[in-house]
Amino acid sequence: MQRLFSSPNLIDITQLKDTLERARIACFIRNEISSGLVGEIPLTEGTPELWIQEDNDLAEAMQIKTDWQASPLKVAGGNWVCPDCGVTSEPQFDSCWKCGKSKS
């Protein structure tokens, strides 16, 4: 097991976890619940972390993380329009709710 990513923002951790799981990389979030205890426990003990279960997947996971961090399509962006059917979706969705087309 290897730690891939750490962030006080659980939304970022969850988005990256979902991206890795779509690539069939087994991963899990450590400190998902204890992040609410920061202030009562040391910051380093409560910050959410994303861990890769298989060491063999680390290189691919690191590349996916780099691409994900560089992507302008993270939740910070606005709504997007499906290139196939024209339906508007919120930024946290990677595919169209109506036709299933990927937004990228």
Biopython code that builds the backbone (N, CA, C, O; Angstrom):
import numpy as np
from Bio.PDB.StructureBuilder import StructureBuilder

atoms = [
    (1, "MET", "N", (0.846, -1.183, 0.000)),
    (1, "MET", "CA", (0.000, 0.000, 0.000)),
    (1, "MET", "C", (0.886, 1.240, 0.000)),
    (1, "MET", "O", (1.934, 1.285, 0.645)),
    (2, "GLN", "N", (0.433, 2.236, -0.741)),
    (2, "GLN", "CA", (1.163, 3.495, -0.839)),
    (2, "GLN", "C", (0.189, 4.663, -0.733)),
    (2, "GLN", "O", (-0.910, 4.621, -1.287)),
    (3, "ARG", "N", (0.603, 5.702, -0.015)),
    (3, "ARG", "CA", (-0.215, 6.911, 0.040)),
    (3, "ARG", "C", (0.008, 7.699, -1.245)),
    (3, "ARG", "O", (1.148, 7.956, -1.634)),
    (4, "LEU", "N", (-1.076, 8.077, -1.895)),
    (4, "LEU", "CA", (-0.992, 8.808, -3.158)),
    (4, "LEU", "C", (-1.239, 10.293, -2.975)),
    (4, "LEU", "O", (-0.585, 11.112, -3.619)),
    (5, "PHE", "N", (-2.178, 10.655, -2.102)),
    (5, "PHE", "CA", (-2.643, 12.037, -2.058)),
    (5, "PHE", "C", (-3.193, 12.336, -0.678)),
    (5, "PHE", "O", (-3.807, 11.479, -0.042)),
    (6, "SER", "N", (-2.968, 13.552, -0.221)),
    (6, "SER", "CA", (-3.490, 14.005, 1.061)),
    (6, "SER", "C", (-4.038, 15.411, 0.869)),
    (6, "SER", "O", (-3.416, 16.241, 0.206)),
    (7, "SER", "N", (-5.199, 15.676, 1.449)),
    (7, "SER", "CA", (-5.811, 16.997, 1.311)),
    (7, "SER", "C", (-6.821, 17.204, 2.433)),
    (7, "SER", "O", (-7.521, 16.267, 2.816)),
    (8, "PRO", "N", (-6.901, 18.422, 2.961)),
    (8, "PRO", "CA", (-7.949, 18.697, 3.947)),
    (8, "PRO", "C", (-9.333, 18.744, 3.302)),
    (8, "PRO", "O", (-10.348, 18.738, 3.998)),
    (9, "ASN", "N", (-9.370, 18.790, 1.971)),
    (9, "ASN", "CA", (-10.629, 18.863, 1.235)),
    (9, "ASN", "C", (-11.069, 17.450, 0.841)),
    (9, "ASN", "O", (-10.540, 16.871, -0.108)),
    (10, "LEU", "N", (-12.027, 16.908, 1.567)),
    (10, "LEU", "CA", (-12.499, 15.546, 1.319)),
    (10, "LEU", "C", (-13.141, 15.399, -0.060)),
    (10, "LEU", "O", (-13.142, 14.307, -0.629)),
    (11, "ILE", "N", (-13.683, 16.482, -0.597)),
    (11, "ILE", "CA", (-14.281, 16.432, -1.937)),
    (11, "ILE", "C", (-13.211, 16.097, -2.977)),
    (11, "ILE", "O", (-13.438, 15.271, -3.861)),
    (12, "ASP", "N", (-12.046, 16.739, -2.872)),
    (12, "ASP", "CA", (-10.958, 16.438, -3.807)),
    (12, "ASP", "C", (-10.527, 14.978, -3.695)),
    (12, "ASP", "O", (-10.330, 14.301, -4.704)),
    (13, "ILE", "N", (-10.385, 14.504, -2.469)),
    (13, "ILE", "CA", (-9.978, 13.112, -2.245)),
    (13, "ILE", "C", (-10.991, 12.162, -2.888)),
    (13, "ILE", "O", (-10.612, 11.203, -3.561)),
    (14, "THR", "N", (-12.268, 12.434, -2.677)),
    (14, "THR", "CA", (-13.325, 11.565, -3.199)),
    (14, "THR", "C", (-13.364, 11.591, -4.723)),
    (14, "THR", "O", (-13.556, 10.553, -5.356)),
    (15, "GLN", "N", (-13.185, 12.768, -5.314)),
    (15, "GLN", "CA", (-13.173, 12.857, -6.782)),
    (15, "GLN", "C", (-12.030, 12.045, -7.374)),
    (15, "GLN", "O", (-12.218, 11.310, -8.343)),
    (16, "LEU", "N", (-10.844, 12.180, -6.788)),
    (16, "LEU", "CA", (-9.701, 11.429, -7.301)),
    (16, "LEU", "C", (-9.907, 9.931, -7.094)),
    (16, "LEU", "O", (-9.554, 9.135, -7.964)),
    (17, "LYS", "N", (-10.468, 9.545, -5.967)),
    (17, "LYS", "CA", (-10.767, 8.128, -5.708)),
    (17, "LYS", "C", (-11.707, 7.582, -6.782)),
    (17, "LYS", "O", (-11.479, 6.493, -7.308)),
    (18, "ASP", "N", (-12.753, 8.327, -7.107)),
    (18, "ASP", "CA", (-13.690, 7.892, -8.145)),
    (18, "ASP", "C", (-12.991, 7.749, -9.497)),
    (18, "ASP", "O", (-13.255, 6.806, -10.243)),
    (19, "THR", "N", (-12.104, 8.687, -9.804)),
    (19, "THR", "CA", (-11.362, 8.641, -11.065)),
    (19, "THR", "C", (-10.473, 7.394, -11.121)),
    (19, "THR", "O", (-10.411, 6.717, -12.147)),
    (20, "LEU", "N", (-9.794, 7.100, -10.024)),
    (20, "LEU", "CA", (-8.934, 5.910, -9.975)),
    (20, "LEU", "C", (-9.748, 4.623, -10.081)),
    (20, "LEU", "O", (-9.342, 3.681, -10.762)),
    (21, "GLU", "N", (-10.882, 4.587, -9.415)),
    (21, "GLU", "CA", (-11.714, 3.381, -9.466)),
    (21, "GLU", "C", (-12.260, 3.131, -10.870)),
    (21, "GLU", "O", (-12.432, 1.980, -11.271)),
    (22, "ARG", "N", (-12.533, 4.202, -11.621)),
    (22, "ARG", "CA", (-12.964, 4.020, -13.014)),
    (22, "ARG", "C", (-11.852, 3.399, -13.854)),
    (22, "ARG", "O", (-12.114, 2.730, -14.854)),
    (23, "ALA", "N", (-10.596, 3.630, -13.432)),
    (23, "ALA", "CA", (-9.441, 3.027, -14.115)),
    (23, "ALA", "C", (-9.100, 1.658, -13.516)),
    (23, "ALA", "O", (-8.063, 1.077, -13.833)),
    (24, "ARG", "N", (-9.973, 1.155, -12.656)),
    (24, "ARG", "CA", (-9.822, -0.149, -12.010)),
    (24, "ARG", "C", (-8.596, -0.226, -11.107)),
    (24, "ARG", "O", (-7.935, -1.261, -11.027)),
    (25, "ILE", "N", (-8.300, 0.880, -10.430)),
    (25, "ILE", "CA", (-7.219, 0.915, -9.450)),
    (25, "ILE", "C", (-7.856, 0.886, -8.065)),
    (25, "ILE", "O", (-8.611, 1.786, -7.695)),
    (26, "ALA", "N", (-7.543, -0.158, -7.308)),
    (26, "ALA", "CA", (-8.108, -0.311, -5.965)),
    (26, "ALA", "C", (-7.478, 0.713, -5.022)),
    (26, "ALA", "O", (-6.255, 0.817, -4.926)),
    (27, "CYS", "N", (-8.325, 1.457, -4.336)),
    (27, "CYS", "CA", (-7.846, 2.495, -3.436)),
    (27, "CYS", "C", (-8.855, 2.706, -2.312)),
    (27, "CYS", "O", (-9.990, 2.235, -2.381)),
    (28, "PHE", "N", (-8.425, 3.417, -1.284)),
    (28, "PHE", "CA", (-9.325, 3.707, -0.173)),
    (28, "PHE", "C", (-8.920, 5.018, 0.486)),
    (28, "PHE", "O", (-7.789, 5.481, 0.335)),
    (29, "ILE", "N", (-9.857, 5.607, 1.219)),
    (29, "ILE", "CA", (-9.618, 6.863, 1.929)),
    (29, "ILE", "C", (-9.351, 6.540, 3.391)),
    (29, "ILE", "O", (-10.136, 5.854, 4.044)),
    (30, "ARG", "N", (-8.245, 7.040, 3.887)),
    (30, "ARG", "CA", (-7.913, 6.920, 5.305)),
    (30, "ARG", "C", (-8.189, 8.280, 5.954)),
    (30, "ARG", "O", (-7.965, 9.319, 5.332)),
    (31, "ASN", "N", (-8.664, 8.277, 7.172)),
    (31, "ASN", "CA", (-8.988, 9.495, 7.938)),
    (31, "ASN", "C", (-10.198, 10.225, 7.376)),
    (31, "ASN", "O", (-10.320, 11.439, 7.541)),
    (32, "GLU", "N", (-11.083, 9.507, 6.719)),
    (32, "GLU", "CA", (-12.269, 10.132, 6.139)),
    (32, "GLU", "C", (-13.142, 10.765, 7.220)),
    (32, "GLU", "O", (-13.660, 11.866, 7.033)),
    (33, "ILE", "N", (-13.305, 10.092, 8.323)),
    (33, "ILE", "CA", (-14.158, 10.599, 9.396)),
    (33, "ILE", "C", (-13.365, 11.440, 10.386)),
    (33, "ILE", "O", (-13.897, 12.400, 10.943)),
    (34, "SER", "N", (-12.107, 11.096, 10.613)),
    (34, "SER", "CA", (-11.337, 11.822, 11.619)),
    (34, "SER", "C", (-10.977, 13.234, 11.203)),
    (34, "SER", "O", (-10.460, 13.995, 12.021)),
    (35, "SER", "N", (-11.233, 13.610, 9.952)),
    (35, "SER", "CA", (-10.960, 14.992, 9.547)),
    (35, "SER", "C", (-11.792, 15.971, 10.371)),
    (35, "SER", "O", (-11.398, 17.125, 10.536)),
    (36, "GLY", "N", (-12.929, 15.530, 10.887)),
    (36, "GLY", "CA", (-13.755, 16.384, 11.734)),
    (36, "GLY", "C", (-13.164, 16.600, 13.112)),
    (36, "GLY", "O", (-13.637, 17.452, 13.864)),
    (37, "LEU", "N", (-12.138, 15.841, 13.452)),
    (37, "LEU", "CA", (-11.500, 15.968, 14.757)),
    (37, "LEU", "C", (-10.281, 16.878, 14.741)),
    (37, "LEU", "O", (-9.659, 17.097, 15.781)),
    (38, "VAL", "N", (-9.930, 17.414, 13.566)),
    (38, "VAL", "CA", (-8.763, 18.288, 13.482)),
    (38, "VAL", "C", (-8.981, 19.455, 14.437)),
    (38, "VAL", "O", (-10.036, 20.090, 14.441)),
    (39, "GLY", "N", (-7.982, 19.715, 15.227)),
    (39, "GLY", "CA", (-8.074, 20.695, 16.304)),
    (39, "GLY", "C", (-8.062, 19.978, 17.639)),
    (39, "GLY", "O", (-7.509, 20.476, 18.619)),
    (40, "GLU", "N", (-8.675, 18.804, 17.670)),
    (40, "GLU", "CA", (-8.652, 17.951, 18.855)),
    (40, "GLU", "C", (-7.477, 16.973, 18.768)),
    (40, "GLU", "O", (-6.930, 16.540, 19.783)),
    (41, "ILE", "N", (-7.108, 16.638, 17.535)),
    (41, "ILE", "CA", (-5.966, 15.762, 17.287)),
    (41, "ILE", "C", (-5.027, 16.512, 16.346)),
    (41, "ILE", "O", (-5.455, 17.464, 15.693)),
    (42, "PRO", "N", (-3.757, 16.108, 16.258)),
    (42, "PRO", "CA", (-2.834, 16.796, 15.347)),
    (42, "PRO", "C", (-3.335, 16.765, 13.897)),
    (42, "PRO", "O", (-3.938, 15.784, 13.462)),
    (43, "LEU", "N", (-3.079, 17.839, 13.165)),
    (43, "LEU", "CA", (-3.510, 17.956, 11.773)),
    (43, "LEU", "C", (-3.046, 16.763, 10.945)),
    (43, "LEU", "O", (-3.795, 16.251, 10.112)),
    (44, "THR", "N", (-1.816, 16.323, 11.173)),
    (44, "THR", "CA", (-1.276, 15.207, 10.393)),
    (44, "THR", "C", (-1.985, 13.894, 10.688)),
    (44, "THR", "O", (-1.905, 12.962, 9.887)),
    (45, "GLU", "N", (-2.667, 13.801, 11.807)),
    (45, "GLU", "CA", (-3.393, 12.585, 12.163)),
    (45, "GLU", "C", (-4.816, 12.570, 11.615)),
    (45, "GLU", "O", (-5.440, 11.512, 11.535)),
    (46, "GLY", "N", (-5.332, 13.742, 11.238)),
    (46, "GLY", "CA", (-6.726, 13.811, 10.823)),
    (46, "GLY", "C", (-6.964, 14.179, 9.378)),
    (46, "GLY", "O", (-8.106, 14.159, 8.919)),
    (47, "THR", "N", (-5.914, 14.516, 8.647)),
    (47, "THR", "CA", (-6.078, 14.914, 7.253)),
    (47, "THR", "C", (-6.429, 13.700, 6.395)),
    (47, "THR", "O", (-5.736, 12.684, 6.457)),
    (48, "PRO", "N", (-7.497, 13.788, 5.593)),
    (48, "PRO", "CA", (-7.851, 12.665, 4.714)),
    (48, "PRO", "C", (-6.720, 12.332, 3.734)),
    (48, "PRO", "O", (-6.061, 13.222, 3.196)),
    (49, "GLU", "N", (-6.516, 11.044, 3.519)),
    (49, "GLU", "CA", (-5.475, 10.558, 2.623)),
    (49, "GLU", "C", (-6.059, 9.511, 1.684)),
    (49, "GLU", "O", (-6.939, 8.738, 2.065)),
    (50, "LEU", "N", (-5.564, 9.497, 0.470)),
    (50, "LEU", "CA", (-5.966, 8.484, -0.506)),
    (50, "LEU", "C", (-4.812, 7.503, -0.673)),
    (50, "LEU", "O", (-3.689, 7.891, -0.996)),
    (51, "TRP", "N", (-5.107, 6.232, -0.447)),
    (51, "TRP", "CA", (-4.100, 5.177, -0.506)),
    (51, "TRP", "C", (-4.400, 4.217, -1.646)),
    (51, "TRP", "O", (-5.555, 3.887, -1.915)),
    (52, "ILE", "N", (-3.336, 3.777, -2.309)),
    (52, "ILE", "CA", (-3.416, 2.783, -3.380)),
    (52, "ILE", "C", (-3.131, 1.419, -2.751)),
    (52, "ILE", "O", (-2.136, 1.261, -2.042)),
    (53, "GLN", "N", (-3.986, 0.444, -3.001)),
    (53, "GLN", "CA", (-3.838, -0.860, -2.352)),
    (53, "GLN", "C", (-2.699, -1.696, -2.931)),
    (53, "GLN", "O", (-1.995, -2.377, -2.186)),
    (54, "GLU", "N", (-2.513, -1.654, -4.229)),
    (54, "GLU", "CA", (-1.484, -2.475, -4.876)),
    (54, "GLU", "C", (-0.320, -1.595, -5.321)),
    (54, "GLU", "O", (-0.509, -0.652, -6.090)),
    (55, "ASP", "N", (0.887, -1.905, -4.837)),
    (55, "ASP", "CA", (2.067, -1.126, -5.212)),
    (55, "ASP", "C", (2.272, -1.094, -6.724)),
    (55, "ASP", "O", (2.791, -0.111, -7.254)),
    (56, "ASN", "N", (1.875, -2.147, -7.420)),
    (56, "ASN", "CA", (2.035, -2.215, -8.878)),
    (56, "ASN", "C", (1.224, -1.140, -9.596)),
    (56, "ASN", "O", (1.544, -0.784, -10.730)),
    (57, "ASP", "N", (0.187, -0.621, -8.956)),
    (57, "ASP", "CA", (-0.676, 0.390, -9.571)),
    (57, "ASP", "C", (-0.202, 1.817, -9.318)),
    (57, "ASP", "O", (-0.790, 2.764, -9.839)),
    (58, "LEU", "N", (0.857, 1.981, -8.522)),
    (58, "LEU", "CA", (1.254, 3.322, -8.095)),
    (58, "LEU", "C", (1.636, 4.232, -9.260)),
    (58, "LEU", "O", (1.191, 5.380, -9.300)),
    (59, "ALA", "N", (2.435, 3.765, -10.199)),
    (59, "ALA", "CA", (2.873, 4.617, -11.312)),
    (59, "ALA", "C", (1.676, 5.104, -12.127)),
    (59, "ALA", "O", (1.592, 6.285, -12.461)),
    (60, "GLU", "N", (0.758, 4.203, -12.444)),
    (60, "GLU", "CA", (-0.433, 4.597, -13.200)),
    (60, "GLU", "C", (-1.293, 5.560, -12.383)),
    (60, "GLU", "O", (-1.832, 6.527, -12.922)),
    (61, "ALA", "N", (-1.419, 5.297, -11.092)),
    (61, "ALA", "CA", (-2.210, 6.171, -10.221)),
    (61, "ALA", "C", (-1.602, 7.566, -10.136)),
    (61, "ALA", "O", (-2.328, 8.560, -10.112)),
    (62, "MET", "N", (-0.277, 7.647, -10.090)),
    (62, "MET", "CA", (0.386, 8.954, -10.043)),
    (62, "MET", "C", (0.134, 9.737, -11.327)),
    (62, "MET", "O", (-0.073, 10.950, -11.282)),
    (63, "GLN", "N", (0.149, 9.054, -12.470)),
    (63, "GLN", "CA", (-0.130, 9.728, -13.738)),
    (63, "GLN", "C", (-1.576, 10.205, -13.783)),
    (63, "GLN", "O", (-1.848, 11.317, -14.237)),
    (64, "ILE", "N", (-2.495, 9.384, -13.322)),
    (64, "ILE", "CA", (-3.907, 9.775, -13.286)),
    (64, "ILE", "C", (-4.092, 10.977, -12.370)),
    (64, "ILE", "O", (-4.846, 11.895, -12.692)),
    (65, "LYS", "N", (-3.404, 10.975, -11.225)),
    (65, "LYS", "CA", (-3.487, 12.111, -10.293)),
    (65, "LYS", "C", (-2.969, 13.386, -10.950)),
    (65, "LYS", "O", (-3.583, 14.445, -10.823)),
    (66, "THR", "N", (-1.842, 13.289, -11.650)),
    (66, "THR", "CA", (-1.273, 14.458, -12.330)),
    (66, "THR", "C", (-2.246, 15.003, -13.367)),
    (66, "THR", "O", (-2.460, 16.212, -13.445)),
    (67, "ASP", "N", (-2.832, 14.117, -14.162)),
    (67, "ASP", "CA", (-3.811, 14.535, -15.172)),
    (67, "ASP", "C", (-5.048, 15.138, -14.517)),
    (67, "ASP", "O", (-5.581, 16.140, -14.993)),
    (68, "TRP", "N", (-5.502, 14.532, -13.433)),
    (68, "TRP", "CA", (-6.690, 15.009, -12.714)),
    (68, "TRP", "C", (-6.451, 16.406, -12.153)),
    (68, "TRP", "O", (-7.323, 17.271, -12.241)),
    (69, "GLN", "N", (-5.257, 16.631, -11.569)),
    (69, "GLN", "CA", (-4.951, 17.939, -10.996)),
    (69, "GLN", "C", (-4.862, 19.017, -12.072)),
    (69, "GLN", "O", (-5.172, 20.180, -11.812)),
    (70, "ALA", "N", (-4.444, 18.640, -13.271)),
    (70, "ALA", "CA", (-4.312, 19.605, -14.362)),
    (70, "ALA", "C", (-5.624, 19.846, -15.094)),
    (70, "ALA", "O", (-5.733, 20.787, -15.880)),
    (71, "SER", "N", (-6.616, 19.007, -14.843)),
    (71, "SER", "CA", (-7.881, 19.083, -15.573)),
    (71, "SER", "C", (-8.689, 20.313, -15.191)),
    (71, "SER", "O", (-8.898, 20.575, -14.006)),
    (72, "PRO", "N", (-9.144, 21.065, -16.180)),
    (72, "PRO", "CA", (-10.012, 22.211, -15.886)),
    (72, "PRO", "C", (-11.443, 21.770, -15.588)),
    (72, "PRO", "O", (-12.293, 22.604, -15.277)),
    (73, "LEU", "N", (-11.718, 20.467, -15.680)),
    (73, "LEU", "CA", (-13.085, 19.972, -15.533)),
    (73, "LEU", "C", (-13.416, 19.542, -14.113)),
    (73, "LEU", "O", (-14.453, 18.916, -13.890)),
    (74, "LYS", "N", (-12.559, 19.863, -13.144)),
    (74, "LYS", "CA", (-12.868, 19.521, -11.766)),
    (74, "LYS", "C", (-14.084, 20.320, -11.317)),
    (74, "LYS", "O", (-14.538, 21.212, -12.034)),
    (75, "VAL", "N", (-14.609, 20.014, -10.154)),
    (75, "VAL", "CA", (-15.842, 20.636, -9.665)),
    (75, "VAL", "C", (-15.778, 22.155, -9.647)),
    (75, "VAL", "O", (-16.817, 22.811, -9.726)),
    (76, "ALA", "N", (-14.595, 22.727, -9.547)),
    (76, "ALA", "CA", (-14.482, 24.175, -9.503)),
    (76, "ALA", "C", (-15.064, 24.831, -10.758)),
    (76, "ALA", "O", (-15.428, 26.006, -10.732)),
    (77, "GLY", "N", (-15.151, 24.078, -11.849)),
    (77, "GLY", "CA", (-15.688, 24.619, -13.089)),
    (77, "GLY", "C", (-17.195, 24.771, -13.041)),
    (77, "GLY", "O", (-17.836, 24.451, -12.040)),
    (78, "GLY", "N", (-17.738, 25.253, -14.115)),
    (78, "GLY", "CA", (-19.177, 25.447, -14.178)),
    (78, "GLY", "C", (-19.881, 24.283, -14.850)),
    (78, "GLY", "O", (-19.273, 23.254, -15.147)),
    (79, "ASN", "N", (-21.152, 24.462, -15.081)),
    (79, "ASN", "CA", (-21.940, 23.450, -15.777)),
    (79, "ASN", "C", (-21.362, 23.210, -17.165)),
    (79, "ASN", "O", (-20.695, 24.079, -17.727)),
    (80, "TRP", "N", (-21.618, 22.034, -17.712)),
    (80, "TRP", "CA", (-21.133, 21.709, -19.053)),
    (80, "TRP", "C", (-22.276, 21.131, -19.871)),
    (80, "TRP", "O", (-23.244, 20.594, -19.333)),
    (81, "VAL", "N", (-22.138, 21.257, -21.181)),
    (81, "VAL", "CA", (-23.178, 20.807, -22.109)),
    (81, "VAL", "C", (-22.684, 19.562, -22.829)),
    (81, "VAL", "O", (-21.574, 19.543, -23.361)),
    (82, "CYS", "N", (-23.508, 18.526, -22.845)),
    (82, "CYS", "CA", (-23.165, 17.272, -23.507)),
    (82, "CYS", "C", (-22.966, 17.516, -25.004)),
    (82, "CYS", "O", (-23.821, 18.118, -25.653)),
    (83, "PRO", "N", (-21.833, 17.047, -25.559)),
    (83, "PRO", "CA", (-21.585, 17.244, -26.984)),
    (83, "PRO", "C", (-22.517, 16.430, -27.886)),
    (83, "PRO", "O", (-22.654, 16.743, -29.069)),
    (84, "ASP", "N", (-23.159, 15.389, -27.344)),
    (84, "ASP", "CA", (-24.042, 14.550, -28.157)),
    (84, "ASP", "C", (-25.496, 14.999, -28.136)),
    (84, "ASP", "O", (-26.115, 15.170, -29.186)),
    (85, "CYS", "N", (-26.044, 15.192, -26.925)),
    (85, "CYS", "CA", (-27.484, 15.467, -26.846)),
    (85, "CYS", "C", (-27.823, 16.886, -26.406)),
    (85, "CYS", "O", (-28.990, 17.277, -26.444)),
    (86, "GLY", "N", (-26.818, 17.675, -25.984)),
    (86, "GLY", "CA", (-27.053, 19.067, -25.638)),
    (86, "GLY", "C", (-27.614, 19.316, -24.248)),
    (86, "GLY", "O", (-27.953, 20.454, -23.924)),
    (87, "VAL", "N", (-27.722, 18.284, -23.418)),
    (87, "VAL", "CA", (-28.242, 18.441, -22.060)),
    (87, "VAL", "C", (-27.163, 19.054, -21.164)),
    (87, "VAL", "O", (-25.986, 18.717, -21.292)),
    (88, "THR", "N", (-27.556, 19.944, -20.265)),
    (88, "THR", "CA", (-26.635, 20.578, -19.328)),
    (88, "THR", "C", (-26.509, 19.726, -18.069)),
    (88, "THR", "O", (-27.503, 19.241, -17.531)),
    (89, "SER", "N", (-25.261, 19.552, -17.605)),
    (89, "SER", "CA", (-24.987, 18.795, -16.381)),
    (89, "SER", "C", (-24.111, 19.625, -15.454)),
    (89, "SER", "O", (-23.386, 20.512, -15.906)),
    (90, "GLU", "N", (-24.177, 19.340, -14.170)),
    (90, "GLU", "CA", (-23.348, 20.027, -13.188)),
    (90, "GLU", "C", (-21.908, 19.528, -13.285)),
    (90, "GLU", "O", (-21.671, 18.425, -13.779)),
    (91, "PRO", "N", (-20.932, 20.334, -12.816)),
    (91, "PRO", "CA", (-19.519, 20.024, -13.035)),
    (91, "PRO", "C", (-19.008, 18.757, -12.364)),
    (91, "PRO", "O", (-18.013, 18.191, -12.816)),
    (92, "GLN", "N", (-19.655, 18.296, -11.304)),
    (92, "GLN", "CA", (-19.152, 17.106, -10.621)),
    (92, "GLN", "C", (-19.429, 15.814, -11.376)),
    (92, "GLN", "O", (-18.893, 14.764, -11.022)),
    (93, "PHE", "N", (-20.262, 15.878, -12.417)),
    (93, "PHE", "CA", (-20.593, 14.685, -13.188)),
    (93, "PHE", "C", (-19.665, 14.549, -14.389)),
    (93, "PHE", "O", (-19.432, 15.513, -15.119)),
    (94, "ASP", "N", (-19.137, 13.337, -14.585)),
    (94, "ASP", "CA", (-18.205, 13.069, -15.682)),
    (94, "ASP", "C", (-18.893, 12.596, -16.944)),
    (94, "ASP", "O", (-18.286, 12.567, -18.015)),
    (95, "SER", "N", (-20.163, 12.225, -16.823)),
    (95, "SER", "CA", (-20.891, 11.773, -18.002)),
    (95, "SER", "C", (-22.314, 12.321, -17.968)),
    (95, "SER", "O", (-22.846, 12.663, -16.912)),
    (96, "CYS", "N", (-22.900, 12.391, -19.132)),
    (96, "CYS", "CA", (-24.248, 12.935, -19.292)),
    (96, "CYS", "C", (-25.269, 12.022, -18.621)),
    (96, "CYS", "O", (-25.227, 10.803, -18.785)),
    (97, "TRP", "N", (-26.177, 12.615, -17.872)),
    (97, "TRP", "CA", (-27.204, 11.821, -17.183)),
    (97, "TRP", "C", (-28.218, 11.243, -18.163)),
    (97, "TRP", "O", (-28.859, 10.234, -17.868)),
    (98, "LYS", "N", (-28.367, 11.873, -19.325)),
    (98, "LYS", "CA", (-29.381, 11.432, -20.285)),
    (98, "LYS", "C", (-28.862, 10.348, -21.238)),
    (98, "LYS", "O", (-29.503, 9.312, -21.418)),
    (99, "CYS", "N", (-27.692, 10.597, -21.847)),
    (99, "CYS", "CA", (-27.213, 9.658, -22.871)),
    (99, "CYS", "C", (-25.956, 8.886, -22.463)),
    (99, "CYS", "O", (-25.575, 7.929, -23.138)),
    (100, "GLY", "N", (-25.307, 9.290, -21.366)),
    (100, "GLY", "CA", (-24.134, 8.573, -20.884)),
    (100, "GLY", "C", (-22.816, 8.991, -21.507)),
    (100, "GLY", "O", (-21.774, 8.441, -21.152)),
    (101, "LYS", "N", (-22.827, 9.949, -22.427)),
    (101, "LYS", "CA", (-21.604, 10.411, -23.094)),
    (101, "LYS", "C", (-20.673, 11.082, -22.086)),
    (101, "LYS", "O", (-21.122, 11.863, -21.247)),
    (102, "SER", "N", (-19.378, 10.777, -22.168)),
    (102, "SER", "CA", (-18.381, 11.389, -21.296)),
    (102, "SER", "C", (-18.198, 12.855, -21.666)),
    (102, "SER", "O", (-18.290, 13.218, -22.839)),
    (103, "LYS", "N", (-17.939, 13.696, -20.669)),
    (103, "LYS", "CA", (-17.788, 15.122, -20.955)),
    (103, "LYS", "C", (-16.425, 15.459, -21.551)),
    (103, "LYS", "O", (-16.243, 16.567, -22.056)),
    (104, "SER", "N", (-15.460, 14.536, -21.507)),
    (104, "SER", "CA", (-14.140, 14.864, -22.042)),
    (104, "SER", "C", (-13.944, 14.485, -23.467)),
    (104, "SER", "O", (-12.870, 14.713, -24.024)),
]
sb = StructureBuilder()
sb.init_structure("model")
sb.init_model(0)
sb.init_chain("A")
sb.init_seg("    ")
for serial, (resi, resn, name, xyz) in enumerate(atoms, 1):
    if name == "N":
        sb.init_residue(resn, " ", resi, " ")
    sb.init_atom(name, np.array(xyz, "f"), 0.0, 1.0, " ", f" {name:<3s}", serial, name[0])
structure = sb.get_structure()
